Amino acid sequence: MLTERAGGDLDDPDAAAATARALSASQLEDPALRTRGAGEAASRVGAHPAVRAALLDFQRTFAAQPGGAVLDGRDIGTVIAPDAPAKLYVTATPEVRAERRWKQLTGQGEAVSFEDILADIRRRDARDGGRDAAPMRQADDAVLLDTSDLSIDRAFDAARRIVEAARARWETSQ
């Protein structure tokens, strides 16, 4: 999204990498980053190795901040923070994810169809899972949390319990 705002072409690796190198933490608060277009743009530019390289230090620095950090993304546990003491691989079926995303976007006033969102999710999963640079995959030591049949409260509670158990193991090992 920021690349498009900057007048860049999402399919131009140099323009996308330049935008990634210019990213600041303050831009992460931009609500436009949670739009349908931003998700699609992130997946497209994320396939460029130069973009991934430009973001690597930024994301690792963020992850290592005093007091810790919570990060989400499709390569966080495998590339960005492979030594994190707690890793969750949160998933749900494409249909459930599409329904949740559809509700979010329509709640924000976007006019989108469920079918279009489902197609977007399937396309993004295929692109992100098949890219050469940091493909989407579960880290070997990540706990799988399938939220397909969980309410937000139950999913949060399950995640909290997983993190608390990992933190207790980490503190015991220190």
N, CA, C and O of each residue as an XYZ file, in Angstrom:
696
protein
N       0.828     -1.189      0.000
C       0.000      0.000      0.000
C       0.871      1.251      0.000
O       0.605      2.207     -0.728
N       1.929      1.230      0.838
C       2.801      2.392      0.884
C       3.532      2.575     -0.430
O       3.803      3.704     -0.838
N       3.859      1.460     -1.107
C       4.522      1.557     -2.407
C       3.594      2.243     -3.400
O       4.027      3.120     -4.146
N       2.325      1.853     -3.416
C       1.373      2.479     -4.328
C       1.200      3.955     -3.986
O       1.125      4.791     -4.887
N       1.136      4.285     -2.708
C       1.012      5.683     -2.290
C       2.226      6.488     -2.739
O       2.111      7.658     -3.105
N       3.401      5.837     -2.704
C       4.633      6.531     -3.085
C       4.779      6.608     -4.599
O       5.770      7.137     -5.101
N       3.800      6.083     -5.326
C       3.836      6.136     -6.777
C       4.609      4.989     -7.384
O       4.928      5.015     -8.573
N       4.915      3.980     -6.586
C       5.694      2.846     -7.078
C       4.835      1.732     -7.620
O       3.627      1.678     -7.389
N       5.477      0.857     -8.335
C       4.839     -0.312     -8.932
C       5.104     -1.516     -8.036
O       6.259     -1.847     -7.768
N       4.050     -2.171     -7.573
C       4.196     -3.319     -6.685
C       5.003     -4.452     -7.309
O       5.610     -5.249     -6.593
N       5.015     -4.524     -8.606
C       5.743     -5.582     -9.287
C       7.172     -5.172     -9.651
O       7.898     -5.943    -10.279
N       7.574     -3.969     -9.261
C       8.934     -3.481     -9.492
C       9.736     -3.706     -8.214
O       9.553     -2.985     -7.233
N      10.633     -4.709     -8.217
C      11.364     -5.023     -6.988
C      12.189     -3.857     -6.448
O      12.309     -3.706     -5.232
N      12.756     -3.036     -7.319
C      13.571     -1.910     -6.862
C      12.725     -0.851     -6.159
O      13.103     -0.346     -5.102
N      11.581     -0.519     -6.751
C      10.690      0.472     -6.132
C      10.140     -0.054     -4.810
O      10.063      0.683     -3.828
N       9.765     -1.311     -4.789
C       9.221     -1.897     -3.558
C      10.290     -1.952     -2.470
O      10.000     -1.668     -1.307
N      11.512     -2.310     -2.829
C      12.601     -2.367     -1.850
C      12.928     -0.975     -1.322
O      13.197     -0.827     -0.130
N      12.912      0.046     -2.171
C      13.169      1.415     -1.729
C      12.120      1.846     -0.707
O      12.451      2.486      0.291
N      10.867      1.500     -0.949
C       9.805      1.828      0.002
C      10.012      1.081      1.309
O       9.822      1.649      2.385
N      10.403     -0.197      1.227
C      10.643     -0.987      2.437
C      11.795     -0.406      3.247
O      11.723     -0.363      4.475
N      12.845      0.037      2.585
C      13.993      0.619      3.290
C      13.625      1.926      3.983
O      14.249      2.287      4.981
N      12.637      2.632      3.482
C      12.226      3.917      4.051
C      11.169      3.761      5.151
O      10.753      4.758      5.740
N      10.735      2.548      5.435
C       9.686      2.314      6.414
C      10.120      2.753      7.810
O      11.254      2.516      8.225
N       9.205      3.389      8.519
C       9.463      3.761      9.912
C       8.384      3.137     10.791
O       7.282      2.834     10.335
N       8.729      2.955     12.049
C       7.788      2.338     12.985
C       6.493      3.140     13.094
O       5.429      2.559     13.310
N       6.563      4.444     12.952
C       5.356      5.268     13.072
C       4.340      4.950     11.977
O       3.140      5.129     12.184
N       4.795      4.486     10.831
C       3.878      4.155      9.739
C       3.054      2.904     10.036
O       2.023      2.681      9.401
N       3.485      2.098     10.978
C       2.775      0.858     11.283
C       1.419      1.102     11.930
O       0.594      0.191     11.996
N       1.182      2.306     12.403
C      -0.098      2.658     13.023
C      -1.154      3.051     11.989
O      -2.319      3.241     12.338
N      -0.760      3.171     10.740
C      -1.665      3.619      9.677
C      -2.798      2.605      9.482
O      -2.524      1.456      9.136
N      -4.060      2.995      9.693
C      -5.177      2.071      9.525
C      -5.283      1.520      8.101
O      -5.881      0.465      7.891
N      -4.716      2.217      7.138
C      -4.764      1.735      5.752
C      -4.002      0.427      5.589
O      -4.210     -0.292      4.612
N      -3.125      0.111      6.533
C      -2.369     -1.142      6.452
C      -3.248     -2.364      6.729
O      -2.818     -3.496      6.506
N      -4.455     -2.148      7.205
C      -5.352     -3.258      7.525
C      -6.444     -3.436      6.477
O      -7.418     -4.155      6.701
N      -6.280     -2.787      5.349
C      -7.275     -2.894      4.283
C      -6.994     -4.101      3.398
O      -5.924     -4.707      3.453
N      -7.969     -4.424      2.597
C      -7.827     -5.522      1.639
C      -6.671     -5.256      0.674
O      -5.879     -6.155      0.389
N      -6.576     -4.051      0.184
C      -5.516     -3.689     -0.749
C      -4.134     -3.809     -0.131
O      -3.186     -4.227     -0.796
N      -4.018     -3.445      1.139
C      -2.723     -3.541      1.812
C      -2.293     -4.995      1.964
O      -1.114     -5.308      1.796
N      -3.222     -5.880      2.275
C      -2.890     -7.300      2.385
C      -2.411     -7.873      1.073
O      -1.445     -8.635      1.031
N      -3.086     -7.508      0.007
C      -2.684     -7.966     -1.326
C      -1.321     -7.393     -1.696
O      -0.465     -8.105     -2.221
N      -1.124     -6.118     -1.423
C       0.156     -5.472     -1.744
C       1.294     -6.106     -0.953
O       2.372     -6.341     -1.500
N       1.068     -6.384      0.321
C       2.115     -7.000      1.143
C       2.520     -8.357      0.592
O       3.706     -8.687      0.560
N       1.557     -9.137      0.164
C       1.853    -10.441     -0.401
C       2.636    -10.307     -1.704
O       3.576    -11.062     -1.951
N       2.252     -9.359     -2.520
C       2.937     -9.175     -3.814
C       4.364     -8.690     -3.633
O       5.283     -9.251     -4.229
N       4.568     -7.660     -2.823
C       5.932     -7.145     -2.660
C       6.779     -8.081     -1.798
O       8.006     -8.084     -1.895
N       6.118     -8.871     -0.958
C       6.846     -9.822     -0.119
C       7.515    -10.931     -0.901
O       8.382    -11.628     -0.372
N       7.131    -11.102     -2.138
C       7.766    -12.113     -2.983
C       9.121    -11.645     -3.510
O       9.895    -12.452     -4.024
N       9.415    -10.351     -3.387
C      10.685     -9.806     -3.875
C      11.767    -10.005     -2.812
O      11.629     -9.483     -1.706
N      12.834    -10.738     -3.112
C      13.913    -10.927     -2.131
C      14.487     -9.612     -1.597
O      14.849     -9.536     -0.423
N      14.575     -8.591     -2.426
C      15.125     -7.311     -1.962
C      14.227     -6.669     -0.906
O      14.723     -6.006      0.005
N      12.925     -6.857     -1.017
C      11.999     -6.332     -0.007
C      12.182     -7.101      1.288
O      12.242     -6.505      2.363
N      12.269     -8.404      1.192
C      12.450     -9.229      2.384
C      13.748     -8.839      3.092
O      13.777     -8.720      4.317
N      14.819     -8.640      2.325
C      16.102     -8.245      2.915
C      15.999     -6.883      3.592
O      16.537     -6.688      4.682
N      15.318     -5.953      2.958
C      15.182     -4.601      3.515
C      14.402     -4.616      4.829
O      14.678     -3.812      5.719
N      13.452     -5.504      4.956
C      12.622     -5.552      6.157
C      13.198     -6.417      7.273
O      12.768     -6.310      8.421
N      14.157     -7.266      6.952
C      14.677     -8.223      7.920
C      15.226     -7.540      9.180
O      14.820     -7.887     10.289
N      16.132     -6.586      9.027
C      16.698     -5.910     10.199
C      15.634     -5.128     10.960
O      15.609     -5.141     12.191
N      14.764     -4.454     10.232
C      13.686     -3.690     10.860
C      12.853     -4.607     11.765
O      12.591     -4.280     12.922
N      12.446     -5.746     11.225
C      11.595     -6.667     11.978
C      12.355     -7.325     13.130
O      11.802     -7.491     14.218
N      13.605     -7.698     12.906
C      14.394     -8.311     13.986
C      14.638     -7.335     15.116
O      14.580     -7.717     16.285
N      14.909     -6.081     14.789
C      15.094     -5.056     15.818
C      13.811     -4.883     16.616
O      13.846     -4.791     17.843
N      12.695     -4.838     15.934
C      11.407     -4.718     16.609
C      11.175     -5.913     17.531
O      10.734     -5.742     18.667
N      11.469     -7.115     17.051
C      11.240     -8.332     17.846
C      12.117     -8.372     19.083
O      11.721     -8.953     20.094
N      13.302     -7.768     19.030
C      14.264     -7.837     20.131
C      14.136     -6.680     21.120
O      14.987     -6.535     21.998
N      13.114     -5.870     21.003
C      12.991     -4.717     21.895
C      12.858     -5.154     23.345
O      12.323     -6.226     23.625
N      13.343     -4.327     24.270
C      13.229     -4.664     25.692
C      11.778     -4.953     26.069
O      10.871     -4.212     25.688
N      11.569     -6.008     26.801
C      10.224     -6.398     27.209
C       9.546     -7.333     26.226
O       8.470     -7.862     26.503
N      10.178     -7.537     25.076
C       9.634     -8.453     24.078
C       8.658     -7.782     23.144
O       8.408     -6.580     23.234
N       8.121     -8.563     22.264
C       7.196     -8.060     21.259
C       6.336     -9.199     20.752
O       6.714    -10.368     20.827
N       5.189     -8.841     20.243
C       4.319     -9.803     19.578
C       4.321     -9.437     18.102
O       4.000     -8.307     17.733
N       4.680    -10.391     17.268
C       4.701    -10.173     15.828
C       3.812    -11.198     15.165
O       3.696    -12.328     15.639
N       3.191    -10.814     14.083
C       2.461    -11.788     13.291
C       2.893    -11.631     11.854
O       3.189    -10.529     11.391
N       2.925    -12.722     11.170
C       3.325    -12.717      9.778
C       3.605    -14.131      9.328
O       3.628    -15.062     10.133
N       3.811    -14.278      8.071
C       3.907    -15.600      7.497
C       5.306    -16.196      7.535
O       5.493    -17.348      7.144
N       6.303    -15.427      8.004
C       7.654    -15.965      8.127
C       8.307    -15.565      9.449
O       9.527    -15.660      9.585
N       7.526    -15.128     10.408
C       8.083    -14.636     11.669
C       8.843    -15.742     12.411
O       9.985    -15.530     12.818
N       8.240    -16.895     12.590
C       8.873    -17.976     13.355
C       9.987    -18.691     12.628
O      10.818    -19.342     13.263
N      10.026    -18.586     11.318
C      11.052    -19.298     10.557
C      12.210    -18.406     10.140
O      13.332    -18.891      9.998
N      11.966    -17.111      9.938
C      13.004    -16.223      9.404
C      13.296    -15.049     10.334
O      14.458    -14.798     10.654
N      12.291    -14.342     10.763
C      12.483    -13.112     11.525
C      12.944    -13.405     12.952
O      13.914    -12.809     13.422
N      12.275    -14.294     13.629
C      12.601    -14.596     15.028
C      12.664    -16.107     15.242
O      11.863    -16.666     15.992
N      13.614    -16.766     14.584
C      13.669    -18.238     14.696
C      13.996    -18.738     16.101
O      13.729    -19.897     16.419
N      14.570    -17.881     16.945
C      14.913    -18.282     18.309
C      13.918    -17.781     19.346
O      14.197    -17.833     20.544
N      12.777    -17.304     18.909
C      11.764    -16.802     19.847
C      11.368    -17.911     20.817
O      11.219    -19.065     20.415
N      11.199    -17.565     22.085
C      10.838    -18.597     23.068
C       9.408    -19.109     22.931
O       9.095    -20.194     23.420
N       8.549    -18.356     22.282
C       7.164    -18.787     22.081
C       6.781    -18.530     20.630
O       6.877    -17.406     20.137
N       6.347    -19.586     19.957
C       5.922    -19.454     18.561
C       4.602    -20.173     18.379
O       4.428    -21.321     18.788
N       3.691    -19.472     17.762
C       2.399    -20.055     17.415
C       2.243    -19.963     15.907
O       2.599    -18.958     15.291
N       1.715    -21.009     15.331
C       1.338    -20.972     13.916
C      -0.180    -20.991     13.922
O      -0.809    -22.043     14.030
N      -0.749    -19.802     13.803
C      -2.198    -19.641     13.911
C      -2.803    -19.767     12.517
O      -2.361    -19.115     11.571
N      -3.800    -20.600     12.411
C      -4.445    -20.822     11.127
C      -5.933    -21.065     11.323
O      -6.428    -21.176     12.445
N      -6.612    -21.142     10.224
C      -8.028    -21.524     10.156
C      -8.266    -21.909      8.701
O      -7.442    -21.614      7.835
N      -9.360    -22.550      8.438
C      -9.644    -22.918      7.057
C      -9.779    -21.647      6.221
O     -10.121    -20.593      6.757
N      -9.516    -21.730      4.922
C      -9.686    -20.547      4.074
C     -11.096    -19.957      4.167
O     -11.262    -18.737      4.148
N     -12.097    -20.811      4.265
C     -13.479    -20.333      4.341
C     -13.732    -19.534      5.622
O     -14.383    -18.491      5.585
N     -13.221    -20.020      6.742
C     -13.395    -19.307      8.011
C     -12.616    -17.996      7.982
O     -13.129    -16.964      8.415
N     -11.393    -18.023      7.481
C     -10.604    -16.799      7.376
C     -11.288    -15.789      6.461
O     -11.288    -14.591      6.743
N     -11.873    -16.275      5.362
C     -12.573    -15.380      4.438
C     -13.788    -14.749      5.114
O     -14.040    -13.556      4.949
N     -14.531    -15.532      5.863
C     -15.701    -14.984      6.546
C     -15.285    -13.920      7.556
O     -15.920    -12.869      7.647
N     -14.226    -14.186      8.314
C     -13.755    -13.207      9.295
C     -13.287    -11.928      8.607
O     -13.615    -10.823      9.039
N     -12.525    -12.086      7.544
C     -12.008    -10.920      6.821
C     -13.152    -10.142      6.169
O     -13.154     -8.911      6.180
N     -14.124    -10.864      5.603
C     -15.284    -10.216      4.993
C     -16.017     -9.370      6.039
O     -16.373     -8.223      5.766
N     -16.243     -9.926      7.227
C     -16.923     -9.183      8.288
C     -16.117     -7.953      8.698
O     -16.683     -6.885      8.932
N     -14.794     -8.106      8.785
C     -13.943     -6.976      9.147
C     -14.036     -5.867      8.106
O     -14.245     -4.700      8.439
N     -13.880     -6.245      6.850
C     -13.864     -5.235      5.784
C     -15.225     -4.572      5.598
O     -15.297     -3.354      5.433
N     -16.296     -5.347      5.623
C     -17.613     -4.735      5.476
C     -17.932     -3.860      6.684
O     -18.630     -2.854      6.560
N     -17.421     -4.245      7.850
C     -17.591     -3.418      9.036
C     -16.856     -2.092      8.929
O     -17.217     -1.119      9.590
N     -15.824     -2.057      8.096
C     -15.076     -0.815      7.860
C     -15.649     -0.039      6.677
O     -15.122      1.001      6.284
N     -16.738     -0.566      6.119
C     -17.397      0.141      5.034
C     -16.941     -0.248      3.635
O     -17.368      0.372      2.661
N     -16.084     -1.258      3.509
C     -15.656     -1.691      2.172
C     -16.742     -2.576      1.559
O     -17.319     -3.427      2.236
N     -17.007     -2.371      0.296
C     -17.992     -3.179     -0.422
C     -17.255     -4.321     -1.104
O     -16.675     -4.151     -2.176
N     -17.286     -5.488     -0.467
C     -16.598     -6.668     -0.996
C     -17.505     -7.880     -0.851
O     -18.365     -7.929      0.029
N     -17.301     -8.851     -1.722
C     -18.087    -10.077     -1.606
C     -17.260    -11.152     -0.908
O     -16.031    -11.158     -0.979
N     -17.950    -12.045     -0.244
C     -17.294    -13.178      0.404
C     -16.489    -13.975     -0.614
O     -15.360    -14.373     -0.328
N     -17.047    -14.213     -1.791
C     -16.374    -15.007     -2.821
C     -15.064    -14.368     -3.260
O     -14.076    -15.069     -3.483
N     -15.047    -13.037     -3.386
C     -13.814    -12.338     -3.763
C     -12.760    -12.453     -2.660
O     -11.577    -12.651     -2.941
N     -13.190    -12.330     -1.427
C     -12.254    -12.445     -0.302
C     -11.682    -13.860     -0.249
O     -10.478    -14.031     -0.056
N     -12.530    -14.874     -0.419
C     -12.060    -16.250     -0.409
C     -11.043    -16.486     -1.533
O     -10.011    -17.121     -1.313
N     -11.329    -15.983     -2.713
C     -10.388    -16.121     -3.836
C      -9.069    -15.416     -3.521
O      -7.999    -15.939     -3.829
N      -9.141    -14.221     -2.903
C      -7.929    -13.494     -2.512
C      -7.091    -14.314     -1.536
O      -5.872    -14.410     -1.682
N      -7.741    -14.895     -0.554
C      -7.029    -15.678      0.464
C      -6.355    -16.889     -0.170
O      -5.193    -17.177      0.118
N      -7.068    -17.586     -1.018
C      -6.471    -18.759     -1.676
C      -5.291    -18.358     -2.566
O      -4.268    -19.042     -2.590
N      -5.437    -17.261     -3.287
C      -4.362    -16.772     -4.158
C      -3.146    -16.350     -3.322
O      -2.007    -16.664     -3.666
N      -3.403    -15.641     -2.230
C      -2.303    -15.183     -1.369
C      -1.608    -16.370     -0.711
O      -0.379    -16.402     -0.648
N      -2.365    -17.338     -0.224
C      -1.751    -18.526      0.383
C      -0.837    -19.244     -0.611
O       0.272    -19.650     -0.265
N      -1.313    -19.394     -1.846
C      -0.511    -20.064     -2.873
C       0.759    -19.259     -3.169
O       1.846    -19.828     -3.272
N       0.622    -17.959     -3.302
C       1.783    -17.104     -3.597
C       2.773    -17.123     -2.431
O       3.974    -17.292     -2.637
N       2.269    -16.949     -1.208
C       3.157    -16.868     -0.050
C       3.779    -18.219      0.296
O       4.911    -18.276      0.776
N       3.057    -19.288      0.058
C       3.600    -20.615      0.331
C       4.588    -21.075     -0.719
O       5.420    -21.939     -0.445
N       4.514    -20.515     -1.918
C       5.373    -20.962     -3.002
C       6.527    -20.036     -3.327
O       7.322    -20.333     -4.220
N       6.638    -18.917     -2.620
C       7.730    -17.986     -2.941
C       9.067    -18.565     -2.493
O       9.136    -19.354     -1.551
N      10.113    -18.165     -3.178
C      11.463    -18.614     -2.846
C      11.981    -17.946     -1.580
O      12.619    -18.594     -0.749
N      11.712    -16.661     -1.432
C      12.212    -15.898     -0.290
C      11.257    -16.054      0.887
O      10.133    -15.555      0.840
N      11.689    -16.735      1.932
C      10.927    -16.866      3.169
C       9.491    -17.333      2.940
O       8.552    -16.603      3.257
N       9.307    -18.512      2.407
C       7.938    -18.981      2.168
C       7.163    -19.182      3.472
O       7.741    -19.440      4.528
N       5.859    -19.058      3.366
C       4.982    -19.290      4.510
C       5.027    -20.778      4.852
O       4.714    -21.641      4.032
N       5.425    -21.038      6.087
C       5.387    -22.410      6.590
C       5.477    -22.382      8.108
O       5.958    -21.414      8.698
N       5.011    -23.450      8.726
C       5.070    -23.547     10.175
C       6.490    -23.893     10.591
O       7.092    -24.813     10.038
N       7.035    -23.158     11.568
C       8.346    -23.491     12.126
C       8.235    -24.839     12.835
O       7.187    -25.179     13.384
N       9.316    -25.591     12.818
C       9.309    -26.915     13.437
C       8.931    -26.864     14.917
O       8.304    -27.792     15.428
N       9.308    -25.791     15.603
C       9.042    -25.685     17.040
C       7.839    -24.794     17.371
O       7.644    -24.421     18.528
N       7.051    -24.461     16.382
C       5.851    -23.646     16.624
C       4.678    -24.547     16.987
O       4.552    -25.661     16.479
N       3.839    -24.058     17.855
C       2.636    -24.777     18.242
C       1.530    -24.394     17.256
O       1.256    -23.212     17.048
N       0.908    -25.391     16.660
C      -0.193    -25.160     15.733
C      -1.451    -24.802     16.523
O      -1.855    -25.528     17.431
N      -2.053    -23.691     16.168
C      -3.308    -23.263     16.785
C      -4.318    -23.043     15.672
O      -4.323    -22.000     15.017
N      -5.167    -24.028     15.466
C      -6.218    -23.924     14.450
C      -7.439    -23.301     15.104
O      -8.059    -23.890     15.990
N      -7.771    -22.102     14.654
C      -8.875    -21.352     15.259
C     -10.186    -21.490     14.487
O     -11.137    -20.749     14.736
N     -10.234    -22.427     13.561
C     -11.426    -22.572     12.716
C     -12.715    -22.665     13.514
O     -13.731    -22.084     13.132
N     -12.676    -23.391     14.616
C     -13.885    -23.617     15.401
C     -13.873    -22.874     16.732
O     -14.626    -23.216     17.644
N     -13.011    -21.848     16.843
C     -12.885    -21.128     18.105
C     -13.434    -19.706     17.981
O     -13.260    -19.045     16.958
N     -14.089    -19.260     19.028
C     -14.473    -17.853     19.109
C     -13.198    -17.053     19.360
O     -12.151    -17.626     19.659
N     -13.285    -15.744     19.239
C     -12.108    -14.917     19.486
C     -11.633    -15.073     20.929
O     -10.428    -15.097     21.181
N     -12.558    -15.178     21.871
C     -12.165    -15.342     23.273
C     -11.463    -16.676     23.505
O     -10.458    -16.733     24.213
N     -11.985    -17.743     22.917
C     -11.354    -19.060     23.076
C     -10.007    -19.118     22.368
O      -9.071    -19.737     22.875
N      -9.893    -18.483     21.205
C      -8.615    -18.451     20.488
C      -7.583    -17.666     21.306
O      -6.440    -18.103     21.445
N      -7.980    -16.518     21.844
C      -7.077    -15.719     22.664
C      -6.625    -16.515     23.889
O      -5.441    -16.515     24.226
N      -7.561    -17.190     24.554
C      -7.215    -17.971     25.737
C      -6.251    -19.105     25.389
O      -5.309    -19.368     26.137
N      -6.478    -19.773     24.269
C      -5.569    -20.849     23.848
C      -4.181    -20.288     23.560
O      -3.179    -20.880     23.960
N      -4.113    -19.166     22.879
C      -2.819    -18.542     22.580
C      -2.121    -18.119     23.868
O      -0.919    -18.334     24.025
N      -2.861    -17.526     24.775
C      -2.289    -17.104     26.054
C      -1.684    -18.283     26.805
O      -0.579    -18.183     27.337
N      -2.411    -19.407     26.848
C      -1.907    -20.584     27.548
C      -0.642    -21.133     26.888
O       0.281    -21.556     27.585
N      -0.588    -21.132     25.576
C       0.602    -21.601     24.857
C       1.796    -20.705     25.172
O       2.893    -21.201     25.431
N       1.591    -19.404     25.149
C       2.678    -18.462     25.427
C       3.123    -18.571     26.884
O       4.322    -18.555     27.161
N       2.190    -18.680     27.809
C       2.554    -18.813     29.222
C       3.371    -20.076     29.471
O       4.339    -20.048     30.231
N       2.991    -21.180     28.837
C       3.754    -22.428     28.995
C       5.159    -22.279     28.411
O       6.132    -22.737     29.010
N       5.264    -21.646     27.254
C       6.580    -21.433     26.639
C       7.428    -20.508     27.496
O       8.627    -20.733     27.661
N       6.816    -19.479     28.035
C       7.556    -18.543     28.887
C       8.060    -19.243     30.145
O       9.193    -19.010     30.568
N       7.242    -20.088     30.743
C       7.659    -20.828     31.940
C       8.839    -21.744     31.602
O       9.792    -21.830     32.377
N       8.787    -22.428     30.451
C       9.913    -23.281     30.043
C      11.166    -22.458     29.838
O      12.251    -22.868     30.249
N      11.031    -21.289     29.200
C      12.170    -20.422     28.921
C      12.784    -19.898     30.215
O      14.007    -19.895     30.363
N      11.941    -19.452     31.161
C      12.440    -18.928     32.430
C      13.148    -20.018     33.227
O      14.140    -19.742     33.901
N      12.656    -21.237     33.160
C      13.286    -22.354     33.867
C      14.658    -22.663     33.280
O      15.569    -23.062     34.006
N      14.810    -22.482     31.984
C      16.076    -22.807     31.308
C      17.130    -21.709     31.477
O      18.299    -21.927     31.158
N      16.735    -20.538     31.972
C      17.686    -19.415     32.092
C      18.466    -19.483     33.364
O      19.305    -18.620     33.621
